[in-house]
Amino acid sequence: MADRSFLAWPFFEPKHRELADGLQRWCVDNCADRYADDLDSECRMLVRELGAAGFLKLCVADGDTRPDVRSLAIARETLAYNSALADFAFAMQGLGSGAISLFGTVEQKRDWLPRVAAGEAIAAFAMTEPECGSDAANIQTSAMREGNEWVLVGEKTLISNGGIADFYVTFARTGEGEGARGLSAFIVPAAIDGLKVAERIEVIAPHPLARIRFDNVRVPADSILGEGGEGFRIGMETLNLFRVTVGAAALGFARRALDEAMSWAKNRRLGSATLADNGVTRATLADMALAIDSSALLIYRAAWQQDEGGIDNRRAAAMAKLHATEAAGRVIDAAVQMHGGAGVTRGVKVEELYRDIRALRIYEGASEVQRQIIARDLLKGSSSGGETA
Ligand SMILES: Cc1cc2nc3c(=O)[nH]c(=O)nc-3n(C[C@H](O)[C@H](O)[C@H](O)COP(=O)(O)OP(=O)(O)OC[C@H]3O[C@@H](n4cnc5c(N)ncnc54)[C@H](O)[C@@H]3O)c2cc1C
């Protein structure tokens, strides 16, 4: 069982501790021994179950309030500790609907958010294109206004929940200005003429992912989020809201790897002693614990700052995501090493974690992009340049 002593830190309120305990209990009852043989059905079921249990309410704005980032981070840490797929199902309901929570009209919120929170509508965030990922300012998918409709043409790739989503918050070029200044965001229902899943993409850890085509997809004029030309800001603010929580998922994976490593080390005999009696192993375990605590401090500092509001949180969020995802990669690698051959054997938990962690250093802003955000904030006033995803 993971170290939960961090819950006594001053960043938290009683509701956060209750969430951590309640969700851990839910995971014990619902996440054990689940196998993603049919990935799509498994994800749909997890979304429904998380919705029925009331946890997806955390992912959406309640009236005019923003989602509570500490709650999102605790939820993702707890879910990732127990099941990467449950964490994925939860996280995408937040990221996919985040732009509606932050920028939607009363009607847009009313039409989508209750269904997202109930687990009845699966959400997706469609920004990346074959020719532009990190460089989101160069999005080529276009949206042209024709009468009372917008007509979308283009292609998105690596879209999580692609193929199972009920709607895609989609970023497209509307041409109000050059580059980042000429983008807008739209709510596009999945069941609409012209929207096609062009390809399902398999990655190293189970994850519904697809390339999506928009062939003259017509959506009503009121499908736009915010004003025309605000799409880049909408996308970046949505990513910034959830950035810390990617670090929190990495933290959950890392805590699980440390627990697996400790349990293995205590039981694995090496001559007359166990691995845990060996000084080199003990030093490795200490380094793993240090990496985990430093990640947790950065994550919950950033989440607390974000909830407090009033200050620019981009540097703290970028530091949390960068450090936690990179550190988790090292912690999990050390856990695999400690397991020896068993560590690379299919079905062993640390082997699963080794695959689960990798994409977190790439999506929602690769590590290099996080370094740029941190450096830009440090050098504020003396440098310029557009933000990347
Ligand atoms: C599992 C998974 C799920 C995803 N889900 C979604 C989703 O739901 N919605 C969505 O829109 N996208 C999604 N993506 C796409 C993801 O956001 C992109 O992969 C990411 O933004 C990187 O873009 P890219 O793959 O085109 O790589 P590129 O932008 O081509 O970058 C390649 C590499 O170059 C380096 N690099 C990038 N920028 C810089 C820089 N400024 N300075 C220095 N080095 C740099 C980094 O190492 C990066 O990994 C997902 C990706 C994966 C793997």
Ligand as a Chemical Component Dictionary entry (heavy atoms), coordinates in Angstrom:
data_LIG
# 
_chem_comp.id                   LIG 
_chem_comp.type                 NON-POLYMER 
_chem_comp.pdbx_formal_charge   0 
_chem_comp.three_letter_code    LIG 
# 
loop_
_chem_comp_atom.comp_id 
_chem_comp_atom.atom_id 
_chem_comp_atom.alt_atom_id 
_chem_comp_atom.type_symbol 
_chem_comp_atom.charge 
_chem_comp_atom.model_Cartn_x 
_chem_comp_atom.model_Cartn_y 
_chem_comp_atom.model_Cartn_z 
_chem_comp_atom.pdbx_ordinal 
LIG C1  C1  C 0 -0.494 8.249  -26.042 1  
LIG C2  C2  C 0 -0.718 9.597  -26.673 2  
LIG C3  C3  C 0 -1.926 10.246 -26.510 3  
LIG C4  C4  C 0 -2.160 11.481 -27.121 4  
LIG N1  N1  N 0 -3.384 12.065 -26.998 5  
LIG C5  C5  C 0 -3.624 13.248 -27.639 6  
LIG C6  C6  C 0 -4.906 13.860 -27.583 7  
LIG O1  O1  O 0 -5.825 13.361 -26.930 8  
LIG N2  N2  N 0 -5.112 15.004 -28.274 9  
LIG C7  C7  C 0 -4.127 15.600 -29.022 10 
LIG O2  O2  O 0 -4.391 16.633 -29.630 11 
LIG N3  N3  N 0 -2.897 15.040 -29.090 12 
LIG C8  C8  C 0 -2.623 13.884 -28.424 13 
LIG N4  N4  N 0 -1.388 13.295 -28.498 14 
LIG C9  C9  C 0 -0.373 13.921 -29.326 15 
LIG C10 C10 C 0 0.688  14.624 -28.502 16 
LIG O3  O3  O 0 0.169  15.788 -27.926 17 
LIG C11 C11 C 0 1.887  14.902 -29.418 18 
LIG O4  O4  O 0 2.495  13.646 -29.696 19 
LIG C12 C12 C 0 2.877  15.855 -28.802 20 
LIG O5  O5  O 0 2.337  17.171 -28.739 21 
LIG C13 C13 C 0 4.165  15.900 -29.593 22 
LIG O6  O6  O 0 3.875  16.171 -30.930 23 
LIG P1  P1  P 0 4.499  15.248 -32.082 24 
LIG O7  O7  O 0 4.239  13.822 -31.753 25 
LIG O8  O8  O 0 4.040  15.758 -33.378 26 
LIG O9  O9  O 0 6.062  15.466 -31.953 27 
LIG P2  P2  P 0 6.869  16.754 -32.453 28 
LIG O10 O10 O 0 6.123  18.001 -32.167 29 
LIG O11 O11 O 0 7.311  16.503 -33.840 30 
LIG O12 O12 O 0 8.102  16.692 -31.479 31 
LIG C14 C14 C 0 9.019  15.572 -31.532 32 
LIG C15 C15 C 0 9.989  15.716 -30.392 33 
LIG O13 O13 O 0 10.731 16.912 -30.581 34 
LIG C16 C16 C 0 11.059 17.465 -29.326 35 
LIG N5  N5  N 0 10.543 18.841 -29.257 36 
LIG C17 C17 C 0 9.280  19.246 -29.516 37 
LIG N6  N6  N 0 9.162  20.581 -29.319 38 
LIG C18 C18 C 0 10.368 20.996 -28.948 39 
LIG C19 C19 C 0 10.885 22.265 -28.612 40 
LIG N7  N7  N 0 10.112 23.358 -28.634 41 
LIG N8  N8  N 0 12.210 22.366 -28.290 42 
LIG C20 C20 C 0 13.004 21.260 -28.283 43 
LIG N9  N9  N 0 12.562 20.029 -28.595 44 
LIG C21 C21 C 0 11.271 19.903 -28.915 45 
LIG C22 C22 C 0 10.430 16.595 -28.251 46 
LIG O14 O14 O 0 11.384 15.658 -27.778 47 
LIG C23 C23 C 0 9.336  15.868 -29.011 48 
LIG O15 O15 O 0 8.999  14.637 -28.409 49 
LIG C24 C24 C 0 -1.127 12.077 -27.882 50 
LIG C25 C25 C 0 0.110  11.427 -28.001 51 
LIG C26 C26 C 0 0.324  10.213 -27.423 52 
LIG C27 C27 C 0 1.666  9.540  -27.560 53 
# 
loop_
_chem_comp_bond.comp_id 
_chem_comp_bond.atom_id_1 
_chem_comp_bond.atom_id_2 
_chem_comp_bond.value_order 
_chem_comp_bond.pdbx_ordinal 
LIG C1  C2  SING 1  
LIG C2  C3  SING 2  
LIG C2  C26 DOUB 3  
LIG C3  C4  DOUB 4  
LIG C4  N1  SING 5  
LIG C4  C24 SING 6  
LIG N1  C5  DOUB 7  
LIG C5  C6  SING 8  
LIG C5  C8  SING 9  
LIG C6  O1  DOUB 10 
LIG C6  N2  SING 11 
LIG N2  C7  SING 12 
LIG C7  O2  DOUB 13 
LIG C7  N3  SING 14 
LIG N3  C8  DOUB 15 
LIG C8  N4  SING 16 
LIG N4  C9  SING 17 
LIG N4  C24 SING 18 
LIG C9  C10 SING 19 
LIG C10 O3  SING 20 
LIG C10 C11 SING 21 
LIG C11 O4  SING 22 
LIG C11 C12 SING 23 
LIG C12 O5  SING 24 
LIG C12 C13 SING 25 
LIG C13 O6  SING 26 
LIG O6  P1  SING 27 
LIG P1  O7  DOUB 28 
LIG P1  O8  SING 29 
LIG P1  O9  SING 30 
LIG O9  P2  SING 31 
LIG P2  O10 DOUB 32 
LIG P2  O11 SING 33 
LIG P2  O12 SING 34 
LIG O12 C14 SING 35 
LIG C14 C15 SING 36 
LIG C15 O13 SING 37 
LIG C15 C23 SING 38 
LIG O13 C16 SING 39 
LIG C16 N5  SING 40 
LIG C16 C22 SING 41 
LIG N5  C17 SING 42 
LIG N5  C21 SING 43 
LIG C17 N6  DOUB 44 
LIG N6  C18 SING 45 
LIG C18 C19 SING 46 
LIG C18 C21 DOUB 47 
LIG C19 N7  SING 48 
LIG C19 N8  DOUB 49 
LIG N8  C20 SING 50 
LIG C20 N9  DOUB 51 
LIG N9  C21 SING 52 
LIG C22 O14 SING 53 
LIG C22 C23 SING 54 
LIG C23 O15 SING 55 
LIG C24 C25 DOUB 56 
LIG C25 C26 SING 57 
LIG C26 C27 SING 58 
# 
